[in-house]
Every structure is written in C-alpha cells, then in structure tokens.
Amino acid sequence: MRTLTAEGITNTALARISASPNPRLKQIVRSLTRHLHAFAREVELTPDEWLAGIQFLTDVGHITDDKRQEFILLSDTLGLSAVVDVMANGATGPGATESSLLGPFFREGAPEFPMGGDVANGAAGDKLVVRGRVLNKAGNPVADATIDTWQSSSDGYYDLQQPDSDQMNFRGRFHTGNDGQFWFRSVKPSSYPVPSDGPVGKMLLALGRHPYRPAHVHFKIAAPGYKTLTTALYMAGDRYLDSDAVFGAKKSLVVRCRHSGSNGTSPDTIDFDFVLSPDRAKKGKSAKR
C-alpha cells in the first residue's frame, strides 16, 4: 500500500470518479472534490472542527421538514443561491425584468383569485394595491400568464410560520387577460428576520451578521414560450436594502408606494410592469423536431 498524503488522497479520489458514465455529474463531483480538499488544506481543518461541521449539517437536516427548508436558508444566507440565480438569469439581455430568489417560503398550490382579489384575506395592516402588466421585450402584452405571488404579513411572518400554517394566506395565483394586466389587493409587508431559531440562525449570530430581509413581495410568472421569471419587488426606503441577509435585493426591483389619498383610508399603490424573456431553449427543441 502507498503512503497516503493529503494531495495523494485528492488525486486518488479524482481518479475513482473518472469512470462515471454521466459527464455532467463527473464534472460537478470532480470540481467539488478538488475544492473541498483544497479548503481543508488551506484552513488546516482539524478533526474536531470537521465533526462540528458534520453536526451542523446534521442539525440543518433534522430541522428541515415540509414547511421549513433550512438547507435553502443555509444556501441563501451564504450567498450561494444568489450566485446560482445570477448565473442562470443574468443573460436574459436588456429590457427583461431581473430575477430574485425563490426563498424558502414558496408553496405549490396557491389559491386562485380573480383580478382585484385580496391575498391578505382581510388581515390587519396598511392596505396595498399591486398592479401592472406582463409584457414581452417588444412591449406587447403577454396573455394568459400565470402569476404566483406571496409575501409576509405586516408584522413580518409568512403563513408557514403561523400556528394555522395549513391556511394559505398572503399568497395567491392570478392569470392575465389579453391585455397582460393584473392587479390585486394585500397589505404592506415589513422587513423581517429569516428564521433564526435553528442552526442557520446560530451561524449568523456566531458570524456577527444580522438575519433581516428588506420588505418585499415575491412573484413567479410563467407563460407559454417565455422563460419563467422568479423575482420580487422591494420597498424603497427599507433600512435593510443594502444588507439583505440573503443577498436578494436588486436596485432595479426597488419600488415606491404611491399614496392614493391623505385621509389614511385609501390603500397605497405599487405599479410595476414585468418583462419576460423568450424561452430560447424550448424554441430550439421545437425547431429540432
């Protein structure tokens, strides 16, 4: 048997991957192996530190369930989700709406609402109207676009964080007509801390980081022939815009609420047009058939 060295173990581990029949999987695991081994050598990782890291990841897995995704939260707070998002969506070209993070609170099966529906279901808070259009890059309306929206309450909690979390509140689904327009009612969200009672929260505290996200409203917009857009609108003036705990806020997505009246009874309004990019991948597949 050969005498093992740190570098030799890396070379041996890489060699054992070489027979993988999946080229993309082989590329990813080879690169991951090289970087992980280089990281351990760079920081001179000790066995106790490595066991602490394993325990941390174990704790992340234990707290994760169908209503709480701590691994997404870990990826978000380390900035990895934002890096992947920028790489995947940064090439949409000029004119398209920028993407933002999906986050850990998206849920499939949001209730359908007619235009003008109240996704807050009458909850307390400053009233808000969100309206706009879904357009293509030529400025033409996109008909039959499906719009999923979700947000926190006015006191900073998502429905999944509430005792009655089976109820879907502060989220809904709409469909644009031929004019591409949409509008719905809600309440103004507030900035809020990401869940900090678990291992990721302990990590942020140990690193001297705050857990707060600026106030925002999420959107996921899909339409035939277009790339699905996952994005969010961030409230102008929020104190956490420049230090978003998950690196998701972007300047082009910051919006100002327009005050509709001075008597305090009229809702504030956000106007925003979303611009979709064509789904070139699907067009390419169609052309080959």
Buried (B, 14 or more C-beta within 10 A) or exposed (E): EEEEEEEEEBEEBBEEBEEEEEEEEBEEBBEEBBEEBEEBEEEEEEEEEEEEEEEBEEBBEEBBEEBBBBBBBBBBBBEEBBEEBBEEBEEBEEEBBBBBBBBBBBBEEBEEBEEEBBBBBEBEBBBBBBBBBBBBBEEEBBBEBBBBBBBBBBEBBBBBBEEEBEEBBBBBBBBBEEEBBBBBBBBBBBBBBBBBEBBBBEBBEEEEEEBBBBBBBBBBBBBEEBBBBBBBBBBEEBEBBEEBBBBBBBEEBBBEBEEEEEEEEEBBBBBBBBBBBBBEEEEEEEEEE
